[in-house]
């Protein structure tokens, strides 16, 4: 999901709200409850986590995989970028 003109705390809150709404969905099949769904997300902002769309997407992707490695069903914010990311495309 792409959102323009948003601060990191608001973005994290929106992602967490989406995660909790997915977790709250209850589905039955043939009268039996199915296991609950989970959502893992990685979030990143321009220019905080990269100076190009590609770098921001890479940062969000890395945060997503970090969330999955940490046990899933969570929202992770991208790590701070390396100082010299201004030369990357």
C-alpha positions, 0 to 999 in steps of 0.5 A, a space after each residue: 500500500 502506498 500512502 502520501 503525506 503521512 508521518 511514521 507514527 500514523 503509518 505504523 498505526 494504520 498498518 497495526 489497525 489493518 493487522 488487528 482487523 485481519 486477526 479479528 476475522 473469523 471464518 467457518 467451513 462446514 460449521 467448523 472455525 478455521 484457524 485465524 489469519 495473520 498479517 505481517 507488514 513492513 513499512 518504510 517512508 521516503 526519504 527516511 528509509 531511502 532516496 528513491 522509490 526502489 530503495 524505499 520498497 527494498 527497505 519495506 521488503 526487508 522490514 516485512 521479512 524481519 517481521 516474518 522471521 520474528 514470528 509473523 503477525 506483526 508490523 515492523 518499521 524499516 531500519 535506518 538507511 545507511 548514510 550513503 544511500 544518496 548515490 543509489 538509484 
